[in-house]
């Protein structure tokens, strides 16, 4: 079997940063049927054999243990791996991509690395979460026509409030603003809430539009708010969508997660002026998702 044919129905978790994509990804990576990019394989893209360490992640999750003095393999977004296979320069690695950007060489490179991860980790299927891919549905669909997409959406006001508080925010780059950082743009007087609201709109809007190129059975939309209220039910629905069973071993992994309700409270971090800015920027997209009017604070 070739590397390309071995990659069947890969799963891509997408969504704007701080929308709950990492939580869902970390949970799903505990499924024994799934292989994924780890912090080890992302650091050394040319050594996919390191994926053999990945099963330790779910094993430790199930047992509630940790390895003393030994770093544990954890799920990674795989930025270096995607860049390793990309024929584009660093300046273009952050921008949206479409089917016009897809090349046979890039597909073969990614498929070869994914197949190696499946082989060394013992997973029959592959899953990845990478926020860049939220703006690359058409591109990934061209590379992997049978790919599945799980799109996690969250109230833009809560998403912005979370973005502005994370450590990486000052260094985050914005492709529609010449790939400049948040800190650099702030020096020019660009308000951070404006940037974060633009980011949400430019991630979520195109994803909602580009899903139309997919077979409806290949796209699943999940609200962060629903995931927090009923995590078991929502994760079961995602597994069913992906054609994966809820097994006793996955039950143990799922039970290891402590899921904290962060759906409310953005008003503690945003003032009325900031909320008005966010509402104004995000309204065209937010209204299509029902995130309008007086939403819970």
N, C-alpha and C positions, 0 to 999 in steps of 0.2 A: 504493500500500500504506500502510495506517495505521501509526502508531508502534507500536501494541499488536501488530498481526499480524506486524510485522517482527521482534519479539523471539521467536525460536523456540528452545526447549530451552536456556534459560540455565543455566549451571553455577554452583552455589554450593559453595565449599569451606568446610566447617564443622569445628569442633572446639574444645576448650578451648584457651585461650592457652598457648603454649609446648609445643604438641603436634606441631609440625612443619607446621602449616598454611601458614605463610609460605613455608617452603622449597618446598613443593609448588606453591603459588600462583605464586611467582616463576618457577619452571621452566615451568609451563604457559602463563604469560603471554607466553613467547617463541614461542608457536605463531602463525603468520601468520593463521590462521583466527579468532583470538580477539581481541575488543576487551575493554577493562577500564578501571576508574576509575584515574586516575593521580594523583600528588601535585599536578599542576597542576589537573586538572579537579575534584579534591576541594576544593582551596583556593578555586576560583572555580566553584561548581556551576552558575551561570547562563551559563557560557561553555564548552559542550561542544565547541566548535570546537577547543579546545586538545588534544583527543584526536588531532588530526592529527599531533601531535608524538610520540605513543606508539610508532609503528614504529621510532623511533630506538633504543628499548630493546633490541629483538631484534637490530637491525642491529649495535649495539655489542657485544652479547653474542656474536654469531656471529664478529665480527672480533677480539674481545678488546681493543677500543679504548675510549677515553673521550674526551669532548669537553672540552678545556681551558677552564676558566673559564666553562663553560656547564653549568648543572645539567641532568642527564639525567632525562627522564621515567621514573618507576619505578612499579610497581604499588602501589596504595593500597587500604585497606579501604573508603574512601568514606563515612566517618562523616558528614561534612558534607552529602554528597549525599542519603543516606538521611534525615537530619534536615531537609534542605531540602524534601523531599517529604512529610514527616510532618505530620499535622494535630494531633499530640500535643505537649504542652508538654515542655520540657527535662527535667522531673522524671520523665517517663514514657518517655523515649527509650532508657533502658537496660534496661527490664524485659522479661520474656518476652511474646511476642505470639502470638495464635492467629488462626484464621479470623474470629473475632468482631471483631477489631481492623481487619480489612482494609476499605478503602473504595475505591470506584471512582476517586475523585479521586487518591488516593495511587498506585493502579495506573497510572493514565494518566500521572502525573508521572514515575514511575520508568521506565515503558516509553518515554516520549518521550526521556528523557535517555539511556537505554541505546541506543535506536535511533540517536540522534545520535552516540554514541560509536562504534557499529558503522560508521556512514556515514563519519565523518571519519577514523577509524583504519583503515578498510578491512577490518574483520573481519566475517565472516558470522555469527558466534556471539558470545556474551558470557559472561565469567567474572568472578566476584567472590569474594573471601575476606573475611569479616567475622565476628569471633568472636561478635558479638551474634546473628548469624543461626543459631548453634548452638541457641539457645533459641527459634527462630522458624520452624521447619520448616512448621508448619501455616499460619502467616501467609503465608509465601512461596509455599506450594503453592496457597493461595487466590488470590494475585495472579497467579501464573504456573503454571497447572496442569500444564504439560509440563516444568517445571524439573527438573534433575538435581541430586542432592546427593552430594558426595564427603565422607565423614566420616573425618577423621584422628583416631585414638585412640592414646593413649600411656599407659604405666605411670603410675598416679597419683603414685607416690612420686617418680619422675623429673620428672614435670610440676611437682609442688609445689616440689621443690628448685630447678628452673629459675625458676619464678615468683618465689620469694623473693629471687632474685639480680638481677632486672631493674630498671632504673632507674625504670620507671613504677609499680612495685609500691606504693610509699607513697601514690600518688594514685589507685590503682584503686578504683572504687566498687562496692559490693555491694548490688544491688537488694533482696535479701531482708532486709537490715539497714538499712532506711531510706535507702538510697543513700549511706551514709557511706563514707569512705575507709579504707584499711587503716591509715594512720597515725593517724587519729582513733580507730578502734576499738582500736588498740594502746594508746593512752593510757587506755582503759577496761579494759585487761587482757585483751583478746581475743588469743590467741596467733596469730601469723601462719600457722603451719602448719595450724591449725584453719580459718582463713578460706580458705586456698588449697585445702585438701582439700574444703571445702564447695563452693567454686567448681567444682572438677572434677566433683563429684557432681551439682551443679545444672545443669551444662552437658551432660555426657555422658549422664546418666540420662534426662532428657526427650528428648534426640535419639534414643536407642535406643527409647524408647517411641513417639515421634511418627512415626518412620519407617513405622509401620504404616498411616498414612493414605496412603502413597505406593504406587504400583505398584512391585513389587520391582525392576523394570528401571530405576527412577529413583533408586535408592539404592546407593551403593558404599561399603564400609567398608575403610579402609586403616590398617594398624598402622604407627606410626612406626618401630618396631623392624624391620619388614620393608622399609620404604623405605630405611633405612640399610644393611641387609645387601645388598639387590638393587635399587638405585635405578632402573636401566634397566628391569628386568622389571616393577617396580611402576608406574612411570610409563607404560610401554607398556600395562599393563592398564587404567589410568585413561583413557588416550586411547581405547582400544578401547571402553570403557564409554560414553564420551562421543560415540563415532562420529567420531573424528578420526584422521587418518592420522599415522604417524611419517614425516616427510618429511626429505630431506637438510638443509634449512635448520633444522629443529627439532633434528636430530642435532647440528648445530654449536652451537646454543643449549645443549642438554643438556650437551655436553662442556665448556662454559665454567664449569659449577658444580663447586666443590670441596665434596664432601659429607663432613662430619666425623662420626665415630661418637661420639654422646653418649648412647648407650643405657645406659652403665654409669657408675658413680662417684657416684651420689647419696649413698652413705654417707659420702663425704668432706665433704658439706655438711649432712647431717642426723644427729642423734644418735639413739640407740635410743628415747628418749622421744618424739621428734618422729615417728619412723617408726611407733611404736605408735599415736599419735594419728591419723596419716594412714590407717593400715590400718583403724582402728576406724570412722572417718568414711566412708571410701570403699568398705568391704567389700561392702555390698549391690549396688552397681553393678559394682565391680571383679571380683567373683566371676563375673558373667555374661559377662565378657570373658576370663576365665582369668587375670587378674592377681591371683593369690592364692598363699599359701604363700611359700616361699623363692625370691624372684625375684632375678636377678643384681644384685649391688651395683655 
